[in-house]
Structures are given as structure tokens and as C-alpha cells.
Amino acid sequence: MSELTIDQYPDWVLNNPKVEINGGNIRLYHYGDDNNTGELDPQYFGKHSYTSDVRQWDKPRTMFYISRLDKENRVQGFEYIVDYPLTKLYPFNDDPNYYYEECLKERGEKSLTVNMQLYCIGKKAEENGFDGFIMKWQSTLRVDIWKKVKASREEIKQDNKQENMKESVGNSRSINEDGYARIKNIMGGQVKSVQTIAILTAENPQAVQQNSETNNKLNDVLKADLKSGHYGYVQIKGKFGNIENPYFIMNITRNDAIDLGNKYDQMSIIFGSKKEDGDNVSFVFEYIEGNVTAQVREVVLSGSEIAKKNDNYSEYKGRKFLIPFFDNEYNNAKMDRGTVVGRVISDELVERVVNRIKNAINEQNTGKSRYDNRGMLKTILKENGFNTMYEQK
């Protein structure tokens, strides 16, 4: 797959309240100077002191906001409004064409730095006819285009500028992540705020197929347990003979996950815990029946081959993945490190989050202590803008 249709773009683009799409074009805003050429030329990238991104990726490109309200105080110049074909912009964070996997294979690497991801995925996107990236940035989106863009300018009025700045986003951060990319990074051990996960459902107790109405009611009760317990979770999909809708639960202890599985009469659950060996970080996944580990895996499969599967897969937001239990080929397989794409947070915040997680998953602590720490972790993350994928609305 190379070209994309609009309906293949992720929710964070199509359902973003700031995004304006008309006739297949997305409305973009740029601030600078076209030097009376009528074109925004990428050759001027890096000429301004505030173009700090040149240190992350030196590809000449023109940067656009998706809203006037996103404009940073340091950025000056004329305003340019552009309506650009959305399907010429590659959604970097979701990587629907699996360029990241291609880059890993071609370079013989287990992981790529953010700089190399931008370079390699950008190169492949350009080779396949895309003109730029649309990506998550700070708490909003931005667009980088490496082609010349025709545009007319309008000088910004001071009163509008001041009004807009009241709602501007503020400090610069690196690219955000969400959706499938975040699930993948969690399972690759690349998200510091997640130390354990469990995948379980309340559907079809004792492996006896129930109708959808019954299964929905059972899952609603499980969801209420997760909310009241301050667990972070999202609901995913899976098909292993029959379709189910399990929850992907973060920072839960192994015993608590087993207790939930037993409470809802489940024959099995999946539990994962982070494993650190020097600089290598990964997840170890257990297939647990009752309270006994039946199999262990240290790899998660994704990519074009998994996307073709009609059975035996898990799925989140249209992207399929698989922990290959019961496949002897992966008995000793190790997990490649996940895509390192995320917002930069302070060491102090990292320490606060990690300490809360350690207390929340320490089975020697009381149930109340673990509950309180999950609640505080949820509060800390929300206060610092990490709302996505911690609680599903």
C-alpha cells in the first residue's frame, strides 16, 4: 500500500476539532516570509534561530500549524493560509504503510533513533509520492512539507496576535504518540510510565459462547471495576476463533490480573512485565491459565503479514498485532525495541511517575496502598497532559 484515501487516516487527524478538511484539503497556517515569490520554499528551513528542529532532522521543509491558536510566540512574520491535499501528507505517528519495519530490515537494526526514524520514514514517504508529514506535536498536530508550496500572505494584526496567544500551546516538546503506536511502544518496553500490562475480558465465561448483549453487559461490569480501581486501560479487539473485545490494562499486578480473570470465569489471561537488561528493555508476556503460566513469549509481531490475517490476531484502531503463543518458531525469540516516538518529559516527572508505578505494582503493599498509588499516578499523568490511553472515555 502506498497511496492513502482520506478514510484511511487515523482518528487523531479526522476527528481532531482543530482540523479543517474541505474537498479533501486540510487548512494549514505558516508564519514567515516568502520573499515576494508567492511560494514557501523549504530552502529557507533552519535560517531562523527558532527553527530548532534542524538539530533533530535536517531535511529542508516548511512547517505549518493546523490552527492559528497553535502559533508560538517566538515565530514572527506574515501569515500564510494554505489548503493542501490531505492525502499528500503521510501520518508519521501511525505509519500505515509500515515504513518503519522496512527501515529496520534494510538497515539490519533492532531499533532506530528518532532522528533516523524521521530520515528513513521521510525518505520512503517521499519516494512513494507524499509531499510531507502530518504528525502529533505538543498537544496538537503540525505538518512538515518538503515541496515548494504556493501561498499568498497576509500581515498579522497585533490585536489578533495577542488574542491568539492567550490560547497558544506554549513550551516546545517532541513528537507525541497515541493509538496503535503507543500500544506498540508499551509492548516494546519503550514507555516509562507503563511497567506491566494485562489483556483480559469478561466475555464468554468458562469459554462458553454468549450472545453480544450478555458479553457487553459483562464487559461493562469489568470496565466499572477498572475505573473504580484507577487502572489505566483501553479496549482492543481480538479474533482467536471467535471475536472478543478485551481490555488492555496498564500497571496492574500479576495477582490482581489473575484475580480479575478468576472473578469473570476466564480460562486464561495474558500478563506482561517489563524486563530490563542494561540498555535493553522489553516485555515478557505470560499466557496464564488459572494462576499457572502455560507459555512465555518476549516478542510481539506486527507489520504487513500480520495485517493480512483473518484469524488469530489482536487489533487496536485498525492495526493488527500478535503475541505468538503456541507457535514453536518463537520459543526463544526476543522483542525488537519499539519505535521511540514520544513526548520529552522532565527527569523529576519521570521519577514521580516511576515511584508511583513501583508502589502500585508492589504486591507486598496493601491493596489500599496500591489503589491509592494508581489514583495518584492517574492524577499526575492527567495534570501533565498525558490523558490519552490512560482512561478510555
N, C-alpha and C positions, 0 to 999 in steps of 0.2 A: 504494500500500500504506500503510495506517495502522496497523491493529491487528497485533500480532505474536503468534505462537504460541511456546510455550516452545522448540520445536526450532529456531526461527529466531534464538535468542540465541547470541552468539559463545562460542567455547571458553573465553575468559578469564572468563566467568560460569559456564557449565555445568560446566566441568572444573576449576574452582578448588577446591582442597582445603579452603579455609576456608568456602566457600559451602554452606549447608544449605538444601535445597529439599524441601519435603514438601507433597504435594497441590497443587502449583502455587504455594505460598507460600514466600518466602525469609525466613529468620530474620535479624532486624536488632536492633541494640543502640543505645540512646541513653542519654546521661547528662545529667541536669539536674533540672528541677523542673516538674511540671505544675500547680502552684499549686492542688492538690486538685480539679482539674476532671475528671480521668480522660482528658484529651486533651493531646496535644503540639501546641501551636499555633504556626504559623510567625510569628505577630506578634511573638514574643519574639526572633526572629533579630536578631543584631547587638547585643543588650543586654549580652552578656558581653565582656570585654576580649579573650578568646581567640578570639572569632568574627572573625578577621582577614579571612576570605573576603568579608566585606561590601564590602571595597575592590575586589574583583575582579568581583563580581556582586551587586547589591543586592536581588535578588529574595528576598522573605521565604520562608524554607524551614527545615525541620528536618533536621539532619544525623544520619545513622546509620552506625555501623560494621557490618561483616559478621561481626566476631568480637570477643569480649572482649579478646583479645590485642592488638587494634589501638588500644585506648583510650590517649589521650595523657595524660601526667602532669598537664598544666595543666587538663584537663577534670574538673570536680567535679560532685557531685550524686547523685541517686538513679539506679538502673539501671532501664531500661525495656526489656522484651523484646517485640518485635513480629513477628508473622508476616504478611507483606504480599504481595499478589498480584504475582508477578514481572512478568507481562505489563502491569502498570500503570506499570512503570519503563522509561524509554527508555534504551537503551545508547548513551550520548553519544559515546564514542570511535569506535564503528563506524558510527554514523549510518545504519542500514539503510534509512530512508525518504528519504534524500538531502535532508534539510532544509538542509544547508549549501549545496548547489548552488542550491536555491530562494532562499535568503537572498542569495547573490551576484547572482542575476539581478534580484531585486526591488530591491536597493539599487544596482545598477549598479556593483558593486565587483569588483576582481580578487582581493581577499583581505579577510579580516576579522580584527580583533584577537581575542584570546582572550575578552576581556570581551564583545565583540559576538557572538562565536560562542555563548557561553553564553546571552546575552539572546535572540538571534534563534532559535536551535535550541530553546531552552526555551519560547519563545512558541509556536512551531509544534507542539512536542510537547504542550503544554497544550491547544491548540486541537483537537488530534486525540485527546484523551481520556486522555493519560498524566498521571499524578499526580506524576511526578518523574523524576530521572535515576538510573541506576546507572553509575558511571564508575570509571576507573582513578585511583588516588590513592596517592602514595608507592609502596611495593612491594606494595600490596594494593588493595582496592576500597572505595568508600564509596557511600552512597545519600543523595540530597537529595530531600526530598518537600515540595511546596508546598501540600499539603492538610492539614487537621487529621487527626491520627492518634489513634485510641483506644488507650489503653495503661494498664497498671497498673504500679505502681512497686515496687521492692524496694531497700532501702538496701544499699549495698555494704559488705561486711565488710572490715575493714582487712587481714586476712591474705590474702584472695583478691586484693585490690587489689595488694598488694605482689608476690604471686606472678605476677599477670598482667603487671605492669610489667616483669618480667625479660625478657619476650619481646615487649615493645611495640616498635613500629617506630621511634619517635624523631623525628628532625627533620622539620618540615613542608616539603613540596615541592608544586609544582603538578601538574596532572593528567598522568598518564603516557599513553603511546600504545603501541600494539602492533598486530600483524596488518596488515590491509589499510590502516588509517590510516597506519601507518608507511611502508609501501611507497609510498603516495600522497605523503606528505610528503618522502620521499627523492627521488622523481622530480620533485617541485616545487622541489627545492633547499633545503628547509627544515630539513634535518638536518645540523648542523655536522660531525658525525663521519663523514659519507659524502661523498666528493668525486668518485668515479667509480663506475660500475656496468657490468656486462656481463650479458647474457642469452644463455645458450648451453646446448646439450645435447650429449650423446654419442650420442643415439638416431639411428637411420636414417642411418648414414654414407653420404656421396655421394648423399643424397636417395633411397636405396633402402629401401623399407619393410621393416622387420624385425618378427619376432614379439615379443610383450611380454616373453617370457623373455629374449631376446637384448638387447632395449633396456634392461631393468632391470639386467642384468649390466654393460652398457656404462656406464650412468649411475652404477652403484656404483663403477666404477673412477675415473670423473671425480670423484665425491664424495670418494674417498680422496685424489686429487690436491689437491682444495681444502682438505681437512683438514690434510694434511701441509704445505701451503703457507701455513697460517694465514690463509686467506681467510675473511672473513665471508660467509655465503650463506644463502639459503633456497631451497627448491624450490617452484616455482609450476607452474601448468598453462597450456596454450595449445591452441587449435584453429585451425589455418590449413589447412583441407582435411583434415588428419588430426590426431589428438590427440597431443601430446607433453608431456613433463614437464621443462622446462628448469630450470636454476639461475639465480637472481638473485644475482649475485656483487658484493660491495661492495669498493671501494678496490683495484681491480686496474688495472694499466696497460693502455693500448690494445694495446701489443705483446704483453704476456703473454696478454691475452684472445684476440688473433689466433692466437698460438702454440697455445693450448688448442684453439681451433676447428680449426686445421690438424691437430693431433695426433689429433683424433677425426673427421677427414674430414668436417667440416661445410661445407656450401656457403655458409653465411652465419652471422653472429653480429650481435648488437646491442651497441653500446658507447655509454655516456653519460658526459659530463663536465660538471662544474658550471661555469656561466658567471655571472660577477658584473659588473654594470654599475651602479656606485653602490649604491643601496639595492635594486636589482632583482637577484634571484638566481633562476636557473632551471637547467635541464639541457638540453644539446644532445645529441641522440641520432643515432647514425650506424648505417645499415644497411650492413654491411661484407661484401663477397664476396671471399674470399681475403684480401688486405690492401688492397683498394680500397674506398673509401666510395662506395656507389651512390646513397644518398639521405640527407638530413639532415632532422630534424624537431626542433621546440622545443615540442612540445605533447603532452600525454597526455590522452586522452578517458576519461571515466567518467560515471556517473550512470544515470538510468533508461533512456535509449535504448540505451546500451551493454549494460546488464543484460539487455535483450531479445534480444541477438544469439545466434544458434545456431552461428555460424562467424566466423572472423577476430576473435579476441579472446584476451587473456591473462586469467588468473584467479588470485587468491590468497584462500584461505579463503572461497570462495563469492562473492567480489566481482570483477566483471569490469572490465578496463581495456584501453586500446588506444593504441599509438603508431601514428598513421595514415600509415604509409609507403604509397606508391603511390596516395594519394588527393590529387589536384591541388588540392582545396579547401583543403588545409592546407599548401601550399607555403611560405607566408610567415606562418603562424600562430605566435603566441608563447604560452608557457605562463603561465597564471594562477598566482600564488603559491599554494602549498599551504596546507592547514589548519595553522595554527601552534598545535599542541597538543603539549606535551612537558614533560618534567621540567626544572626550572631547575637548572643546574649552575654551579659557580664559574668565574670567568674563568681561574683558574690551571689547572683541569682542562681547560677548552676549549683553552687554549694548548698543553698537553701533548698532547692528542689531535690537534689540528691539525698540530703539528710532526711527530708520528709519521706521520700520513697523508701529509704532503708528502714525507717521506723514503721512504715505502712506494710512492709512485706516481711518483717521480722516475726517469725511465728512464736518466739519466746515472749513477745509483748502480749499484753491482754487484748482481747477483741475490741474493747473500748479504745485502747491506745491506737490500734491500727485504724479503727474507724475515724478517730479524731485527726490522725495524720493524713488520711485520704482526703478528709474535708479541707484541711489546711492546704494540702497540695493543690486541690481544685481551685481554692481561693487565690493562691499565689499565681497560678498559671493564668487565670482569668484576669487578674489585676495587671498582668504584664502582657496582655494581648494574645495569650495562647489559648483561645477559646475553641479553635477548630479541632475536631476529633477527640475532645475530652468529654464532652457530653453531647449526645445527639438530640436535637430538638424534636 
